[in-house]
Amino acid sequence: MRNEDALLFLSYLNFDYKIKDELLNHFTLEHIQEIFDLSGEYFKENKLLTKNNIEKLVEERKKFNSDAYRDFLEKKKVKYVSILSENYPINLKDIEYIPQVIYYKGDILPEDEFALSIVGSRKCTNYGAWATEYFARSISELGIRIVSGMALGIDSISHRAALKSGGRTIAVLGCGVDIAYPKTNYRLYDEIIENGAVMSEFPIGMPPLAHNFPVRNRIISGLSKALLVIEAQDRSGTLITSRFANEQSKEIFALPGNINSLYSRGTNKLIKDGALIATDYQDIIDGVIDFSEFILNKNKEEKDLDILDAKELLIYNLINEEPKSQNKISTITGFSIIETNTILTALELKGFIKELNGGIFVVD
């Protein structure tokens, strides 16, 4: 429990994320609680912190009470997960500079692992707005989560399209999760909490400071399996997110645009540098193996087994356990070859199974 308390304390400290990561790497997860016990001299001798930060750590350590802090979070209706939590977002576990704690409102679900991040310009063109709505809606309808930053422009459009399609969406904020930023998005903020989550590594009360946004971009890319960049100027925060995605070995897709458009210069350059072209949502599904497998498994789960009679269900379950030949199925069930063949044909016609070369039947 003290290790979890130490992670909460570390997240509470107003230190640069790289400094926090260095402290975590130094002490390791098993011994991070030592941050509570060691003298300021230890941090100085090991060159872990500057003099000012040592003084800050020692002073904040005296005031910090983990139980009181948890009570404070609960009163604010803010939840949290640490690296030690079972439901810590799995996609974040392997990124560089892993957030020790994620604060959130809403819910974190296991299937949130299958997510696409969509980012782009705050000032987008009509083309960019249309493309964002199309991709976010189409991908969301397949059950894949949409992750973005709740900024004006592309971010907000992607969240709204996901919600409109009945999907889940996750917003990563550059401030505390108790703050709806920008203020004009307060209704969107509430809708996302109801149908997904708003997240932040920053403690509650943290204002939306300019330097927070490039930092949070590594979480936007980190939460997903792939990144889609809709529109971006030559030098924009959007390209910072794509750099993080590249460092995290995420698949990067970009929307090609008019070579005369200021807002397509960044995306066209990404394509020149190796990003995959996205002109249809299927490009993304085909380009990310995890998405293809997720949709395949989801379709299998959604098959209505109630339409099968007892014998059809028996044979379907046998094939679902392991692909089998007609003779093998006949032997296991005791059905004649003719009856087995009739049932297999019915299952094929209903779309539950298919026959491979060699007479082996598999679930379709």
N, C-alpha and C positions, 0 to 999 in steps of 0.2 A: 504493500500500500504506500510505503514511503517513496518508492520509485515513481508511482503515479502522482503523488503529491509534488515531487521534484519536477516532473514534466509540466504539471500545471503552473508551478512557480516559474519555470523557464519560459513558458508561453506568455506569462503575465509580465515578465520583464520587458522593458522597452529597449531591447538590444537588436542590432541588425541580425537578420536571419542566418547569415553566414557565421556570425559569432556564436549563436545558439547551437548551430550544427557542429561547430568546432568543440564546444563544451560537451555535447552529447557523444561525439566520437572519442573524446579524451576519456570520459568516465565510463562509457558504454551503458547500455540500458540496464544491465545488472547492477551497476554501482552509481547510477546518476543521483541517488539520494545523498551521496557525499557532498553534493553542492551545498547542502544545508549545514554541514559540520566543519568543513575545512576553513582555515583562517584565510584572511586576505593575502597573507604572505605567500601561501601556497599558489594562489593564482598568479602572483607576481613572479615567483621563482620559475614557474612553468610557462611563463609568457603567454598566459591564456587570455588575460584582459589588460586593458590600459588602466592607469591609476584611477581615472574618473569612473570607469566601469566597475572597478573593484569596490570603490566607495559606494556606488549605486547598488551593487549586489548586496553588500553587507548591510546597508541601510534598509533595503526592501525586504531582506530576509528577516529582519527583526519584526517587521510589521505584518508579514504574510502569515495568514492562518488558513490552511487548506479547507477545513470544515466550514469556516465562515465564507470562504470564497465560493464553495459549492452551493451553500445556502443562497448567496447573492445571485448566482447564475440561475438557480431554480426560481427565485422570485421574479427574475427578468424573463422567465420562460425560455431560457437558453440551455440547450444540451451540449455535451461535448464528448468527443472520443479522443483517446490518446493512442500512441503507437502500440501500447500494451492492450488496447481494447480489441475484442474479437470482431467487432463490426467496424473497425477502422477501414476506410476505403482501400480495397486491395490494390488498385492501380497506383496509389500513392506510395506504397511500401518500398518500391524499388527506385524511386526518383532520387536525384541528387538534392541535397538540402531538404530532406523530408520534414514536413511540419510536425513538431512534437505533439501538438494538440490541434484538433479542428473543432471550432465552435459552430453550432448550427441550430437552425430552427426548421421544423419540418421533420422528415424522416430519412434515414439512410437504410436502403434495402440491398440485399445481396445482388439483385439483378442490375443495380446501378453501375456495376462493373462494365456493362455493355453500353458504353456511352460514346457519343461523337461530340467533340467541342467545335463550336462555330464562332468565329470571330471576324471582325471587320471594322470598317470606318464608322465613326459616330455620325459623320455627314456622308450619307450614302446616296448613290444615284437611284433613279427609279428601277434601273436594271438590277442593281445590287439588292434593293428591297424585294423585288419580285423573286430573284434567285434564292434569297435567304428563306423567304416564306415557303417556296417550293421544296427546297432541300430539307428544312426543319420539319415540315409537315409530313413529307414522304417517309423520311427516316423514322420519325416518331411513331407513325402509324404501324411500323414493323415491331414496335416494342423497345426500340433502342432509345436511350435517354439522350437529351440534348443538354450540353453544358455550355455556359457562356458567362459573361461578366455583368449583366444587367445594366450596361451603359446604354446611352441613347443610340439610335441607329441600328446597326446589324445585330448587336446583342439583344436588344429589346424585341426586335422582330422575331428572332429565333426562339426566344422564350415564349412569346405569344402564340406563335405558330404551333409549337409543341403542345401548349395548353389547349389550344383550339381543337387539336386533333385527338384530345383525350389522353395525351401522353404525359410522362413525367419529365421535369426539367430541373436543373440544378444551377443556381447562380453563385458565383464566387465573388465575394465583395472585397474592395480595397479599404474597408473600414470594419468596425465591429458589426456583428450580425444584428444588433439592436437598432441599427441605423439604416433606413431606406434611402439609398443614394443611387441616382439623383432623386431629389424629393418628389419630382413629378412622376416617379415610378412607384409611388407608395402602394397603389392598387395592384400593380404587377407583383410587387414584393409579397403582398398578402396572398395572391393567387399561387405564387410559386411555393410558398410555405404549405399551402393546402394540398398541392399536387407535386411535391418534390422536396427541395430543401434550398435554403440560402446558407452558405458556408463562408467561413473566414478563419484564417490562422491568427488574426488580430484579436486581442481581448475586447470585450464589450466596452463601449464608450470611446474606442479609438476613432478619431475623426478621419474623413477621407483625404488624407494627405497625399500630395502628388507622388512622393517616392514609394508609396504603398502599392501603387497599381502595377508597375513593372514586376514587383516582387510576387504579387498574387498571380501573375500570368503563368508562372511555372505550375501552379495548382490547377488552373484552367486546363492546360494541356495534360497535366499529370493524371487527372481524374478520368481521362478518356482512353479509348483504344486508338483514336485517330483524330486529326485536326483538319477542319475545312476552313480555308481562308477565302472570304467572299470578295472583299475589296480592301485595298490598302495603298496608301501613298508610299513614296520612296522611303521615307523615314517615319515610321509610326510605331505605336505600342503594339499593334497587331503583329508586326514582324518580330518583336521581342518574343511574343508567344510562339511563333513558328520556330525561332531559334531554340527555345526551351523544348519544344516538341521534337526537334531534330536531336538534341542532346539526350532526350529520353527514349530515343529509338521508336517514336510514334510515326505512323504513316501520315504523310502530309498531302492534302489535296488543295488545289487552288482553282478558283473560277477564272477562266480566261476572259479577258476584256478588251475593249477598244484601245488600240495602241495610242490613241490621241487623248485618252481619258486619264486625268491626274490620279483618279482613284483605282486605276487598273495597273499602274506602273509596278506597284509592289507585288501583286499577284502574278503578273506576267513574268517578273524577274524570278519569282519562286519557281515557276514552271521551267524557266531556262536553267535554273539551278538544280532541277531534278524532282520537283514536286509533281504529283500525279494530276492530270487534268480531270476536272469534274464538270461534265456537261449533263449528267443524268444521275439520279440517286443510285442507280444500279452500279455505276462506276465505283461508288464507295463500298457498297456491299460486296462486290466482286474483288475489290482491292484489299479488303480486311478479312482474313480467314476467320477470326473470332466472330465477326458479324454474320458471316455465312453460316457458321456452325450454330450460332445462337438462334437464327431464324429457322434452320432445319429442325433443331430440337424443339423449338417452340411450336412449330407446325405439327410435330409428332404428338406433343402433349395435348394439343387442341383437337385432335381427331375424336370424333364422337363415337366412342366404343359402344354406346347404348344401342346403336342401330344394328349391331351384330347379334346373331343368335348364339346359343350356347356353344355349338360346335365350331362356328367361325371364330368366336372369342378364344376358345381353347387353342386353336391352331395359330391364331394371331399372336397370342402370348408366347407360344413355343418359339415362333420365328423371332419375336422381339427379344427373347433371351439370347438367341444365337441363330444365325442363318442356317437353314436346313434344306435337305433335298426332299422331294416328294416321298421317296421310299422311306427315309428316316422318319418323316412325320407319320406315315402310315403305320410304321412299326411301333412308335411311341403311343399313338392314340388307339391303335387296334382297328382303325377304319380301313375299309378296303381301298385298293388303289383307285378304283373308279370314284368312290365317295370322296376320297381325299382330293382327287383332281377337281371334282365339282366344287368343293369348298374353296380350294385355292383359286380357281377361276373367279368365283364370286368375290373373294377378297381383293383380287386384282382389279376387277371391274369397279369396285367401290373405292379404289385408290389407297388401300391399306398396305398392300405388299406389291413387290415386283419380282420377276424372275430374271436372274443373271445368267450369263453364259455358263453352261455346265449344269443347268437345271437346279441351281441353288436359289432359294427364295429368301428375300430380305425385306425388312420393313421399308416402305416407301416414304 
